[in-house]
Amino acid sequence: MLKNHNLAQSISDVSWSKFTTQLEYKAKWYGKVVKKVDTLYASSQTCHCCGYKNEETKDLKVREWKCPKCHAEHDRDINASINILMQDILAN
């Protein structure tokens, strides 16, 4: 059904909705909290050291990058996780 371009987005949205519902249910069951991050937040492109947003790292093939401003070296996933954690800390 996902090959049908008219239905694919709707089916995909329902699947993610069901997944997040189950995830929130299980988190509540175990006394945990699920926090959502804005999908447009450039967590992997923003240097967690100086805040510089590197537009050249949009390509998912770029797994590691060096900040041209502060010269810190970043792994894409680790950098994103630090940015998300910091965003959560600053929000509270």
PDB file with one MODEL, atoms N, CA, C and O in Angstrom:
MODEL        1
ATOM      1  N   MET A   1       0.814  -1.196   0.000  1.00  0.00           N
ATOM      2  CA  MET A   1       0.000   0.000   0.000  1.00  0.00           C
ATOM      3  C   MET A   1       0.861   1.265   0.000  1.00  0.00           C
ATOM      4  O   MET A   1       0.419   2.314  -0.470  1.00  0.00           O
ATOM      5  N   LEU A   2       2.092   1.172   0.527  1.00  0.00           N
ATOM      6  CA  LEU A   2       2.952   2.348   0.544  1.00  0.00           C
ATOM      7  C   LEU A   2       3.430   2.738  -0.848  1.00  0.00           C
ATOM      8  O   LEU A   2       3.903   3.857  -1.045  1.00  0.00           O
ATOM      9  N   LYS A   3       3.315   1.835  -1.814  1.00  0.00           N
ATOM     10  CA  LYS A   3       3.709   2.157  -3.185  1.00  0.00           C
ATOM     11  C   LYS A   3       2.704   3.096  -3.844  1.00  0.00           C
ATOM     12  O   LYS A   3       3.029   3.777  -4.817  1.00  0.00           O
ATOM     13  N   ASN A   4       1.484   3.130  -3.314  1.00  0.00           N
ATOM     14  CA  ASN A   4       0.472   4.047  -3.810  1.00  0.00           C
ATOM     15  C   ASN A   4       0.778   5.421  -3.228  1.00  0.00           C
ATOM     16  O   ASN A   4       0.580   5.648  -2.035  1.00  0.00           O
ATOM     17  N   HIS A   5       1.259   6.339  -4.065  1.00  0.00           N
ATOM     18  CA  HIS A   5       1.710   7.646  -3.586  1.00  0.00           C
ATOM     19  C   HIS A   5       0.580   8.470  -2.973  1.00  0.00           C
ATOM     20  O   HIS A   5       0.836   9.371  -2.175  1.00  0.00           O
ATOM     21  N   ASN A   6      -0.654   8.171  -3.337  1.00  0.00           N
ATOM     22  CA  ASN A   6      -1.785   8.908  -2.761  1.00  0.00           C
ATOM     23  C   ASN A   6      -2.037   8.507  -1.312  1.00  0.00           C
ATOM     24  O   ASN A   6      -2.516   9.315  -0.517  1.00  0.00           O
ATOM     25  N   LEU A   7      -1.717   7.268  -0.970  1.00  0.00           N
ATOM     26  CA  LEU A   7      -1.978   6.764   0.375  1.00  0.00           C
ATOM     27  C   LEU A   7      -0.739   6.672   1.254  1.00  0.00           C
ATOM     28  O   LEU A   7      -0.853   6.582   2.477  1.00  0.00           O
ATOM     29  N   ALA A   8       0.423   6.692   0.657  1.00  0.00           N
ATOM     30  CA  ALA A   8       1.664   6.426   1.386  1.00  0.00           C
ATOM     31  C   ALA A   8       1.864   7.358   2.580  1.00  0.00           C
ATOM     32  O   ALA A   8       2.202   6.897   3.671  1.00  0.00           O
ATOM     33  N   GLN A   9       1.662   8.651   2.388  1.00  0.00           N
ATOM     34  CA  GLN A   9       1.886   9.604   3.483  1.00  0.00           C
ATOM     35  C   GLN A   9       0.912   9.355   4.622  1.00  0.00           C
ATOM     36  O   GLN A   9       1.306   9.394   5.788  1.00  0.00           O
ATOM     37  N   SER A  10      -0.345   9.101   4.307  1.00  0.00           N
ATOM     38  CA  SER A  10      -1.350   8.859   5.345  1.00  0.00           C
ATOM     39  C   SER A  10      -1.035   7.589   6.133  1.00  0.00           C
ATOM     40  O   SER A  10      -1.138   7.572   7.360  1.00  0.00           O
ATOM     41  N   ILE A  11      -0.656   6.541   5.431  1.00  0.00           N
ATOM     42  CA  ILE A  11      -0.328   5.272   6.085  1.00  0.00           C
ATOM     43  C   ILE A  11       0.907   5.437   6.965  1.00  0.00           C
ATOM     44  O   ILE A  11       0.950   4.934   8.088  1.00  0.00           O
ATOM     45  N   SER A  12       1.898   6.137   6.452  1.00  0.00           N
ATOM     46  CA  SER A  12       3.113   6.365   7.220  1.00  0.00           C
ATOM     47  C   SER A  12       2.816   7.187   8.473  1.00  0.00           C
ATOM     48  O   SER A  12       3.340   6.890   9.546  1.00  0.00           O
ATOM     49  N   ASP A  13       1.983   8.214   8.345  1.00  0.00           N
ATOM     50  CA  ASP A  13       1.613   9.041   9.499  1.00  0.00           C
ATOM     51  C   ASP A  13       0.899   8.223  10.564  1.00  0.00           C
ATOM     52  O   ASP A  13       1.164   8.391  11.754  1.00  0.00           O
ATOM     53  N   VAL A  14       0.003   7.347  10.154  1.00  0.00           N
ATOM     54  CA  VAL A  14      -0.733   6.501  11.099  1.00  0.00           C
ATOM     55  C   VAL A  14       0.232   5.557  11.810  1.00  0.00           C
ATOM     56  O   VAL A  14       0.104   5.319  13.011  1.00  0.00           O
ATOM     57  N   SER A  15       1.193   5.024  11.068  1.00  0.00           N
ATOM     58  CA  SER A  15       2.169   4.107  11.667  1.00  0.00           C
ATOM     59  C   SER A  15       2.986   4.812  12.736  1.00  0.00           C
ATOM     60  O   SER A  15       3.177   4.268  13.824  1.00  0.00           O
ATOM     61  N   TRP A  16       3.474   6.017  12.445  1.00  0.00           N
ATOM     62  CA  TRP A  16       4.257   6.756  13.431  1.00  0.00           C
ATOM     63  C   TRP A  16       3.401   7.155  14.619  1.00  0.00           C
ATOM     64  O   TRP A  16       3.868   7.149  15.757  1.00  0.00           O
ATOM     65  N   SER A  17       2.149   7.502  14.356  1.00  0.00           N
ATOM     66  CA  SER A  17       1.239   7.867  15.437  1.00  0.00           C
ATOM     67  C   SER A  17       1.028   6.684  16.381  1.00  0.00           C
ATOM     68  O   SER A  17       1.058   6.841  17.602  1.00  0.00           O
ATOM     69  N   LYS A  18       0.819   5.519  15.816  1.00  0.00           N
ATOM     70  CA  LYS A  18       0.627   4.306  16.614  1.00  0.00           C
ATOM     71  C   LYS A  18       1.898   3.988  17.411  1.00  0.00           C
ATOM     72  O   LYS A  18       1.830   3.628  18.586  1.00  0.00           O
ATOM     73  N   PHE A  19       3.043   4.124  16.762  1.00  0.00           N
ATOM     74  CA  PHE A  19       4.321   3.865  17.432  1.00  0.00           C
ATOM     75  C   PHE A  19       4.507   4.803  18.620  1.00  0.00           C
ATOM     76  O   PHE A  19       4.853   4.350  19.711  1.00  0.00           O
ATOM     77  N   THR A  20       4.284   6.107  18.426  1.00  0.00           N
ATOM     78  CA  THR A  20       4.475   7.058  19.519  1.00  0.00           C
ATOM     79  C   THR A  20       3.470   6.827  20.642  1.00  0.00           C
ATOM     80  O   THR A  20       3.794   7.014  21.815  1.00  0.00           O
ATOM     81  N   THR A  21       2.249   6.421  20.288  1.00  0.00           N
ATOM     82  CA  THR A  21       1.253   6.100  21.317  1.00  0.00           C
ATOM     83  C   THR A  21       1.725   4.934  22.169  1.00  0.00           C
ATOM     84  O   THR A  21       1.627   4.982  23.395  1.00  0.00           O
ATOM     85  N   GLN A  22       2.230   3.901  21.541  1.00  0.00           N
ATOM     86  CA  GLN A  22       2.739   2.733  22.270  1.00  0.00           C
ATOM     87  C   GLN A  22       3.966   3.096  23.106  1.00  0.00           C
ATOM     88  O   GLN A  22       4.113   2.640  24.240  1.00  0.00           O
ATOM     89  N   LEU A  23       4.839   3.920  22.535  1.00  0.00           N
ATOM     90  CA  LEU A  23       6.046   4.334  23.249  1.00  0.00           C
ATOM     91  C   LEU A  23       5.677   5.139  24.495  1.00  0.00           C
ATOM     92  O   LEU A  23       6.250   4.921  25.563  1.00  0.00           O
ATOM     93  N   GLU A  24       4.734   6.057  24.369  1.00  0.00           N
ATOM     94  CA  GLU A  24       4.294   6.854  25.516  1.00  0.00           C
ATOM     95  C   GLU A  24       3.617   5.982  26.577  1.00  0.00           C
ATOM     96  O   GLU A  24       3.794   6.205  27.775  1.00  0.00           O
ATOM     97  N   TYR A  25       2.848   5.000  26.136  1.00  0.00           N
ATOM     98  CA  TYR A  25       2.183   4.074  27.054  1.00  0.00           C
ATOM     99  C   TYR A  25       3.219   3.295  27.872  1.00  0.00           C
ATOM    100  O   TYR A  25       3.119   3.201  29.096  1.00  0.00           O
ATOM    101  N   LYS A  26       4.212   2.740  27.172  1.00  0.00           N
ATOM    102  CA  LYS A  26       5.250   1.960  27.856  1.00  0.00           C
ATOM    103  C   LYS A  26       6.107   2.841  28.774  1.00  0.00           C
ATOM    104  O   LYS A  26       6.493   2.416  29.863  1.00  0.00           O
ATOM    105  N   ALA A  27       6.401   4.062  28.333  1.00  0.00           N
ATOM    106  CA  ALA A  27       7.181   4.970  29.169  1.00  0.00           C
ATOM    107  C   ALA A  27       6.428   5.280  30.457  1.00  0.00           C
ATOM    108  O   ALA A  27       7.014   5.277  31.540  1.00  0.00           O
ATOM    109  N   LYS A  28       5.151   5.544  30.343  1.00  0.00           N
ATOM    110  CA  LYS A  28       4.330   5.828  31.529  1.00  0.00           C
ATOM    111  C   LYS A  28       4.298   4.603  32.448  1.00  0.00           C
ATOM    112  O   LYS A  28       4.371   4.736  33.670  1.00  0.00           O
ATOM    113  N   TRP A  29       4.192   3.434  31.865  1.00  0.00           N
ATOM    114  CA  TRP A  29       4.161   2.170  32.601  1.00  0.00           C
ATOM    115  C   TRP A  29       5.406   2.024  33.484  1.00  0.00           C
ATOM    116  O   TRP A  29       5.327   1.584  34.631  1.00  0.00           O
ATOM    117  N   TYR A  30       6.567   2.410  32.910  1.00  0.00           N
ATOM    118  CA  TYR A  30       7.836   2.277  33.625  1.00  0.00           C
ATOM    119  C   TYR A  30       8.269   3.562  34.333  1.00  0.00           C
ATOM    120  O   TYR A  30       9.398   3.647  34.816  1.00  0.00           O
ATOM    121  N   GLY A  31       7.391   4.555  34.400  1.00  0.00           N
ATOM    122  CA  GLY A  31       7.702   5.794  35.099  1.00  0.00           C
ATOM    123  C   GLY A  31       8.675   6.690  34.361  1.00  0.00           C
ATOM    124  O   GLY A  31       9.421   7.443  34.988  1.00  0.00           O
ATOM    125  N   LYS A  32       8.680   6.622  33.055  1.00  0.00           N
ATOM    126  CA  LYS A  32       9.580   7.432  32.226  1.00  0.00           C
ATOM    127  C   LYS A  32       8.768   8.484  31.478  1.00  0.00           C
ATOM    128  O   LYS A  32       7.538   8.448  31.468  1.00  0.00           O
ATOM    129  N   VAL A  33       9.473   9.413  30.857  1.00  0.00           N
ATOM    130  CA  VAL A  33       8.828  10.487  30.116  1.00  0.00           C
ATOM    131  C   VAL A  33       9.360  10.487  28.679  1.00  0.00           C
ATOM    132  O   VAL A  33      10.564  10.346  28.461  1.00  0.00           O
ATOM    133  N   VAL A  34       8.474  10.644  27.715  1.00  0.00           N
ATOM    134  CA  VAL A  34       8.852  10.776  26.306  1.00  0.00           C
ATOM    135  C   VAL A  34       8.749  12.257  25.961  1.00  0.00           C
ATOM    136  O   VAL A  34       7.702  12.877  26.152  1.00  0.00           O
ATOM    137  N   LYS A  35       9.825  12.811  25.459  1.00  0.00           N
ATOM    138  CA  LYS A  35       9.828  14.220  25.049  1.00  0.00           C
ATOM    139  C   LYS A  35      10.028  14.277  23.543  1.00  0.00           C
ATOM    140  O   LYS A  35      10.904  13.607  22.997  1.00  0.00           O
ATOM    141  N   LYS A  36       9.219  15.073  22.886  1.00  0.00           N
ATOM    142  CA  LYS A  36       9.295  15.199  21.430  1.00  0.00           C
ATOM    143  C   LYS A  36      10.124  16.412  21.057  1.00  0.00           C
ATOM    144  O   LYS A  36      10.067  17.447  21.721  1.00  0.00           O
ATOM    145  N   VAL A  37      10.896  16.276  19.986  1.00  0.00           N
ATOM    146  CA  VAL A  37      11.722  17.360  19.469  1.00  0.00           C
ATOM    147  C   VAL A  37      11.136  17.780  18.129  1.00  0.00           C
ATOM    148  O   VAL A  37      10.708  16.937  17.341  1.00  0.00           O
ATOM    149  N   ASP A  38      11.119  19.077  17.873  1.00  0.00           N
ATOM    150  CA  ASP A  38      10.617  19.592  16.610  1.00  0.00           C
ATOM    151  C   ASP A  38      11.354  18.938  15.444  1.00  0.00           C
ATOM    152  O   ASP A  38      12.583  18.859  15.451  1.00  0.00           O
ATOM    153  N   THR A  39      10.615  18.474  14.454  1.00  0.00           N
ATOM    154  CA  THR A  39      11.229  17.774  13.320  1.00  0.00           C
ATOM    155  C   THR A  39      12.131  18.687  12.490  1.00  0.00           C
ATOM    156  O   THR A  39      13.006  18.198  11.775  1.00  0.00           O
ATOM    157  N   LEU A  40      11.934  19.985  12.571  1.00  0.00           N
ATOM    158  CA  LEU A  40      12.752  20.916  11.799  1.00  0.00           C
ATOM    159  C   LEU A  40      13.987  21.407  12.569  1.00  0.00           C
ATOM    160  O   LEU A  40      14.766  22.199  12.039  1.00  0.00           O
ATOM    161  N   TYR A  41      14.169  20.952  13.791  1.00  0.00           N
ATOM    162  CA  TYR A  41      15.331  21.350  14.586  1.00  0.00           C
ATOM    163  C   TYR A  41      16.583  20.709  13.989  1.00  0.00           C
ATOM    164  O   TYR A  41      16.652  19.488  13.847  1.00  0.00           O
ATOM    165  N   ALA A  42      17.563  21.528  13.642  1.00  0.00           N
ATOM    166  CA  ALA A  42      18.783  21.057  12.971  1.00  0.00           C
ATOM    167  C   ALA A  42      19.806  20.564  13.993  1.00  0.00           C
ATOM    168  O   ALA A  42      20.889  21.136  14.119  1.00  0.00           O
ATOM    169  N   SER A  43      19.462  19.514  14.712  1.00  0.00           N
ATOM    170  CA  SER A  43      20.306  19.036  15.809  1.00  0.00           C
ATOM    171  C   SER A  43      21.653  18.488  15.349  1.00  0.00           C
ATOM    172  O   SER A  43      22.647  18.651  16.057  1.00  0.00           O
ATOM    173  N   SER A  44      21.713  17.853  14.201  1.00  0.00           N
ATOM    174  CA  SER A  44      22.980  17.274  13.745  1.00  0.00           C
ATOM    175  C   SER A  44      23.834  18.290  12.992  1.00  0.00           C
ATOM    176  O   SER A  44      25.024  18.059  12.781  1.00  0.00           O
ATOM    177  N   GLN A  45      23.240  19.410  12.587  1.00  0.00           N
ATOM    178  CA  GLN A  45      23.968  20.426  11.828  1.00  0.00           C
ATOM    179  C   GLN A  45      24.527  21.535  12.711  1.00  0.00           C
ATOM    180  O   GLN A  45      25.375  22.308  12.266  1.00  0.00           O
ATOM    181  N   THR A  46      24.069  21.622  13.947  1.00  0.00           N
ATOM    182  CA  THR A  46      24.469  22.705  14.839  1.00  0.00           C
ATOM    183  C   THR A  46      25.595  22.237  15.762  1.00  0.00           C
ATOM    184  O   THR A  46      25.473  21.211  16.432  1.00  0.00           O
ATOM    185  N   CYS A  47      26.677  22.990  15.790  1.00  0.00           N
ATOM    186  CA  CYS A  47      27.811  22.669  16.668  1.00  0.00           C
ATOM    187  C   CYS A  47      27.367  22.845  18.113  1.00  0.00           C
ATOM    188  O   CYS A  47      26.906  23.920  18.497  1.00  0.00           O
ATOM    189  N   HIS A  48      27.503  21.793  18.914  1.00  0.00           N
ATOM    190  CA  HIS A  48      27.078  21.896  20.309  1.00  0.00           C
ATOM    191  C   HIS A  48      28.053  22.718  21.155  1.00  0.00           C
ATOM    192  O   HIS A  48      27.728  23.093  22.281  1.00  0.00           O
ATOM    193  N   CYS A  49      29.232  22.996  20.627  1.00  0.00           N
ATOM    194  CA  CYS A  49      30.223  23.787  21.365  1.00  0.00           C
ATOM    195  C   CYS A  49      29.985  25.296  21.218  1.00  0.00           C
ATOM    196  O   CYS A  49      30.002  26.029  22.206  1.00  0.00           O
ATOM    197  N   CYS A  50      29.764  25.753  19.979  1.00  0.00           N
ATOM    198  CA  CYS A  50      29.659  27.195  19.751  1.00  0.00           C
ATOM    199  C   CYS A  50      28.315  27.633  19.172  1.00  0.00           C
ATOM    200  O   CYS A  50      28.020  28.828  19.136  1.00  0.00           O
ATOM    201  N   GLY A  51      27.495  26.675  18.718  1.00  0.00           N
ATOM    202  CA  GLY A  51      26.180  27.016  18.181  1.00  0.00           C
ATOM    203  C   GLY A  51      26.156  27.318  16.696  1.00  0.00           C
ATOM    204  O   GLY A  51      25.103  27.673  16.165  1.00  0.00           O
ATOM    205  N   TYR A  52      27.284  27.187  16.006  1.00  0.00           N
ATOM    206  CA  TYR A  52      27.348  27.445  14.563  1.00  0.00           C
ATOM    207  C   TYR A  52      26.527  26.397  13.813  1.00  0.00           C
ATOM    208  O   TYR A  52      26.644  25.201  14.082  1.00  0.00           O
ATOM    209  N   LYS A  53      25.690  26.854  12.865  1.00  0.00           N
ATOM    210  CA  LYS A  53      24.891  25.928  12.055  1.00  0.00           C
ATOM    211  C   LYS A  53      25.602  25.697  10.732  1.00  0.00           C
ATOM    212  O   LYS A  53      25.751  26.616   9.926  1.00  0.00           O
ATOM    213  N   ASN A  54      26.036  24.467  10.516  1.00  0.00           N
ATOM    214  CA  ASN A  54      26.790  24.093   9.325  1.00  0.00           C
ATOM    215  C   ASN A  54      25.829  23.534   8.275  1.00  0.00           C
ATOM    216  O   ASN A  54      25.393  22.388   8.383  1.00  0.00           O
ATOM    217  N   GLU A  55      25.501  24.324   7.273  1.00  0.00           N
ATOM    218  CA  GLU A  55      24.566  23.925   6.217  1.00  0.00           C
ATOM    219  C   GLU A  55      25.125  22.801   5.334  1.00  0.00           C
ATOM    220  O   GLU A  55      24.361  22.095   4.676  1.00  0.00           O
ATOM    221  N   GLU A  56      26.438  22.636   5.319  1.00  0.00           N
ATOM    222  CA  GLU A  56      27.066  21.623   4.459  1.00  0.00           C
ATOM    223  C   GLU A  56      26.842  20.200   4.968  1.00  0.00           C
ATOM    224  O   GLU A  56      27.122  19.243   4.246  1.00  0.00           O
ATOM    225  N   THR A  57      26.348  20.043   6.182  1.00  0.00           N
ATOM    226  CA  THR A  57      26.169  18.706   6.752  1.00  0.00           C
ATOM    227  C   THR A  57      24.753  18.175   6.578  1.00  0.00           C
ATOM    228  O   THR A  57      24.385  17.196   7.227  1.00  0.00           O
ATOM    229  N   LYS A  58      23.940  18.803   5.706  1.00  0.00           N
ATOM    230  CA  LYS A  58      22.571  18.331   5.481  1.00  0.00           C
ATOM    231  C   LYS A  58      22.551  16.935   4.864  1.00  0.00           C
ATOM    232  O   LYS A  58      21.654  16.139   5.140  1.00  0.00           O
ATOM    233  N   ASP A  59      23.532  16.650   4.039  1.00  0.00           N
ATOM    234  CA  ASP A  59      23.619  15.345   3.381  1.00  0.00           C
ATOM    235  C   ASP A  59      23.856  14.266   4.444  1.00  0.00           C
ATOM    236  O   ASP A  59      24.811  14.352   5.215  1.00  0.00           O
ATOM    237  N   LEU A  60      22.992  13.259   4.482  1.00  0.00           N
ATOM    238  CA  LEU A  60      23.091  12.203   5.489  1.00  0.00           C
ATOM    239  C   LEU A  60      24.343  11.333   5.337  1.00  0.00           C
ATOM    240  O   LEU A  60      24.693  10.584   6.249  1.00  0.00           O
ATOM    241  N   LYS A  61      25.012  11.433   4.193  1.00  0.00           N
ATOM    242  CA  LYS A  61      26.246  10.679   3.991  1.00  0.00           C
ATOM    243  C   LYS A  61      27.391  11.251   4.823  1.00  0.00           C
ATOM    244  O   LYS A  61      28.369  10.558   5.103  1.00  0.00           O
ATOM    245  N   VAL A  62      27.265  12.518   5.217  1.00  0.00           N
ATOM    246  CA  VAL A  62      28.286  13.160   6.047  1.00  0.00           C
ATOM    247  C   VAL A  62      28.073  12.686   7.479  1.00  0.00           C
ATOM    248  O   VAL A  62      27.141  13.123   8.155  1.00  0.00           O
ATOM    249  N   ARG A  63      28.934  11.798   7.933  1.00  0.00           N
ATOM    250  CA  ARG A  63      28.796  11.221   9.274  1.00  0.00           C
ATOM    251  C   ARG A  63      29.621  11.968  10.308  1.00  0.00           C
ATOM    252  O   ARG A  63      29.262  11.993  11.485  1.00  0.00           O
ATOM    253  N   GLU A  64      30.718  12.573   9.887  1.00  0.00           N
ATOM    254  CA  GLU A  64      31.578  13.342  10.783  1.00  0.00           C
ATOM    255  C   GLU A  64      31.894  14.659  10.114  1.00  0.00           C
ATOM    256  O   GLU A  64      32.039  14.727   8.893  1.00  0.00           O
ATOM    257  N   TRP A  65      32.003  15.726  10.927  1.00  0.00           N
ATOM    258  CA  TRP A  65      32.330  17.034  10.375  1.00  0.00           C
ATOM    259  C   TRP A  65      33.076  17.879  11.400  1.00  0.00           C
ATOM    260  O   TRP A  65      32.992  17.648  12.606  1.00  0.00           O
ATOM    261  N   LYS A  66      33.802  18.858  10.890  1.00  0.00           N
ATOM    262  CA  LYS A  66      34.578  19.759  11.736  1.00  0.00           C
ATOM    263  C   LYS A  66      33.961  21.152  11.644  1.00  0.00           C
ATOM    264  O   LYS A  66      33.716  21.661  10.550  1.00  0.00           O
ATOM    265  N   CYS A  67      33.716  21.755  12.782  1.00  0.00           N
ATOM    266  CA  CYS A  67      33.111  23.083  12.834  1.00  0.00           C
ATOM    267  C   CYS A  67      34.096  24.113  12.279  1.00  0.00           C
ATOM    268  O   CYS A  67      35.222  24.215  12.766  1.00  0.00           O
ATOM    269  N   PRO A  68      33.683  24.878  11.263  1.00  0.00           N
ATOM    270  CA  PRO A  68      34.593  25.883  10.706  1.00  0.00           C
ATOM    271  C   PRO A  68      34.815  27.080  11.635  1.00  0.00           C
ATOM    272  O   PRO A  68      35.758  27.847  11.441  1.00  0.00           O
ATOM    273  N   LYS A  69      33.960  27.242  12.634  1.00  0.00           N
ATOM    274  CA  LYS A  69      34.081  28.384  13.546  1.00  0.00           C
ATOM    275  C   LYS A  69      34.994  28.070  14.740  1.00  0.00           C
ATOM    276  O   LYS A  69      35.938  28.812  15.011  1.00  0.00           O
ATOM    277  N   CYS A  70      34.711  26.962  15.458  1.00  0.00           N
ATOM    278  CA  CYS A  70      35.506  26.652  16.664  1.00  0.00           C
ATOM    279  C   CYS A  70      36.443  25.455  16.465  1.00  0.00           C
ATOM    280  O   CYS A  70      37.217  25.125  17.363  1.00  0.00           O
ATOM    281  N   HIS A  71      36.380  24.805  15.302  1.00  0.00           N
ATOM    282  CA  HIS A  71      37.250  23.679  14.917  1.00  0.00           C
ATOM    283  C   HIS A  71      37.034  22.409  15.745  1.00  0.00           C
ATOM    284  O   HIS A  71      37.903  21.538  15.780  1.00  0.00           O
ATOM    285  N   ALA A  72      35.890  22.303  16.405  1.00  0.00           N
ATOM    286  CA  ALA A  72      35.567  21.068  17.134  1.00  0.00           C
ATOM    287  C   ALA A  72      35.165  19.994  16.125  1.00  0.00           C
ATOM    288  O   ALA A  72      34.510  20.289  15.125  1.00  0.00           O
ATOM    289  N   GLU A  73      35.555  18.759  16.389  1.00  0.00           N
ATOM    290  CA  GLU A  73      35.208  17.649  15.506  1.00  0.00           C
ATOM    291  C   GLU A  73      33.972  16.944  16.055  1.00  0.00           C
ATOM    292  O   GLU A  73      33.876  16.696  17.257  1.00  0.00           O
ATOM    293  N   HIS A  74      33.023  16.622  15.167  1.00  0.00           N
ATOM    294  CA  HIS A  74      31.751  16.061  15.586  1.00  0.00           C
ATOM    295  C   HIS A  74      31.395  14.783  14.842  1.00  0.00           C
ATOM    296  O   HIS A  74      31.601  14.681  13.632  1.00  0.00           O
ATOM    297  N   ASP A  75      30.869  13.825  15.560  1.00  0.00           N
ATOM    298  CA  ASP A  75      30.152  12.700  14.981  1.00  0.00           C
ATOM    299  C   ASP A  75      28.708  13.171  14.875  1.00  0.00           C
ATOM    300  O   ASP A  75      28.168  13.696  15.849  1.00  0.00           O
ATOM    301  N   ARG A  76      28.077  13.002  13.737  1.00  0.00           N
ATOM    302  CA  ARG A  76      26.741  13.531  13.480  1.00  0.00           C
ATOM    303  C   ARG A  76      25.726  13.128  14.554  1.00  0.00           C
ATOM    304  O   ARG A  76      24.995  13.980  15.059  1.00  0.00           O
ATOM    305  N   ASP A  77      25.674  11.849  14.905  1.00  0.00           N
ATOM    306  CA  ASP A  77      24.673  11.347  15.840  1.00  0.00           C
ATOM    307  C   ASP A  77      24.947  11.794  17.279  1.00  0.00           C
ATOM    308  O   ASP A  77      24.025  12.164  18.006  1.00  0.00           O
ATOM    309  N   ILE A  78      26.205  11.758  17.679  1.00  0.00           N
ATOM    310  CA  ILE A  78      26.553  12.177  19.040  1.00  0.00           C
ATOM    311  C   ILE A  78      26.296  13.674  19.210  1.00  0.00           C
ATOM    312  O   ILE A  78      25.772  14.110  20.235  1.00  0.00           O
ATOM    313  N   ASN A  79      26.668  14.454  18.200  1.00  0.00           N
ATOM    314  CA  ASN A  79      26.426  15.889  18.239  1.00  0.00           C
ATOM    315  C   ASN A  79      24.931  16.182  18.352  1.00  0.00           C
ATOM    316  O   ASN A  79      24.522  17.039  19.136  1.00  0.00           O
ATOM    317  N   ALA A  80      24.121  15.475  17.575  1.00  0.00           N
ATOM    318  CA  ALA A  80      22.668  15.673  17.622  1.00  0.00           C
ATOM    319  C   ALA A  80      22.112  15.333  18.997  1.00  0.00           C
ATOM    320  O   ALA A  80      21.262  16.054  19.519  1.00  0.00           O
ATOM    321  N   SER A  81      22.581  14.246  19.582  1.00  0.00           N
ATOM    322  CA  SER A  81      22.069  13.842  20.894  1.00  0.00           C
ATOM    323  C   SER A  81      22.450  14.850  21.973  1.00  0.00           C
ATOM    324  O   SER A  81      21.663  15.107  22.884  1.00  0.00           O
ATOM    325  N   ILE A  82      23.643  15.421  21.879  1.00  0.00           N
ATOM    326  CA  ILE A  82      24.052  16.450  22.844  1.00  0.00           C
ATOM    327  C   ILE A  82      23.187  17.699  22.677  1.00  0.00           C
ATOM    328  O   ILE A  82      22.754  18.293  23.664  1.00  0.00           O
ATOM    329  N   ASN A  83      22.937  18.096  21.429  1.00  0.00           N
ATOM    330  CA  ASN A  83      22.093  19.266  21.179  1.00  0.00           C
ATOM    331  C   ASN A  83      20.675  19.063  21.699  1.00  0.00           C
ATOM    332  O   ASN A  83      20.093  19.981  22.276  1.00  0.00           O
ATOM    333  N   ILE A  84      20.119  17.884  21.506  1.00  0.00           N
ATOM    334  CA  ILE A  84      18.766  17.592  21.992  1.00  0.00           C
ATOM    335  C   ILE A  84      18.740  17.599  23.518  1.00  0.00           C
ATOM    336  O   ILE A  84      17.814  18.142  24.121  1.00  0.00           O
ATOM    337  N   LEU A  85      19.741  17.004  24.139  1.00  0.00           N
ATOM    338  CA  LEU A  85      19.823  17.004  25.602  1.00  0.00           C
ATOM    339  C   LEU A  85      19.938  18.428  26.143  1.00  0.00           C
ATOM    340  O   LEU A  85      19.276  18.780  27.120  1.00  0.00           O
ATOM    341  N   MET A  86      20.777  19.241  25.508  1.00  0.00           N
ATOM    342  CA  MET A  86      20.950  20.621  25.950  1.00  0.00           C
ATOM    343  C   MET A  86      19.658  21.420  25.752  1.00  0.00           C
ATOM    344  O   MET A  86      19.321  22.268  26.579  1.00  0.00           O
ATOM    345  N   GLN A  87      18.944  21.157  24.675  1.00  0.00           N
ATOM    346  CA  GLN A  87      17.683  21.855  24.423  1.00  0.00           C
ATOM    347  C   GLN A  87      16.683  21.514  25.529  1.00  0.00           C
ATOM    348  O   GLN A  87      15.941  22.382  25.991  1.00  0.00           O
ATOM    349  N   ASP A  88      16.667  20.265  25.945  1.00  0.00           N
ATOM    350  CA  ASP A  88      15.758  19.844  27.012  1.00  0.00           C
ATOM    351  C   ASP A  88      16.145  20.487  28.343  1.00  0.00           C
ATOM    352  O   ASP A  88      15.271  20.918  29.095  1.00  0.00           O
ATOM    353  N   ILE A  89      17.433  20.559  28.640  1.00  0.00           N
ATOM    354  CA  ILE A  89      17.900  21.153  29.891  1.00  0.00           C
ATOM    355  C   ILE A  89      17.568  22.649  29.933  1.00  0.00           C
ATOM    356  O   ILE A  89      17.126  23.164  30.960  1.00  0.00           O
ATOM    357  N   LEU A  90      17.786  23.340  28.807  1.00  0.00           N
ATOM    358  CA  LEU A  90      17.513  24.769  28.749  1.00  0.00           C
ATOM    359  C   LEU A  90      16.020  25.087  28.823  1.00  0.00           C
ATOM    360  O   LEU A  90      15.628  26.161  29.278  1.00  0.00           O
ATOM    361  N   ALA A  91      15.194  24.145  28.372  1.00  0.00           N
ATOM    362  CA  ALA A  91      13.750  24.353  28.387  1.00  0.00           C
ATOM    363  C   ALA A  91      13.210  24.266  29.818  1.00  0.00           C
ATOM    364  O   ALA A  91      12.170  24.849  30.125  1.00  0.00           O
ATOM    365  N   ASN A  92      13.910  23.546  30.685  1.00  0.00           N
ATOM    366  CA  ASN A  92      13.451  23.380  32.077  1.00  0.00           C
ATOM    367  C   ASN A  92      14.107  24.324  32.974  1.00  0.00           C
ATOM    368  O   ASN A  92      13.840  24.322  34.176  1.00  0.00           O
TER     369      ASN A  92
ENDMDL
END
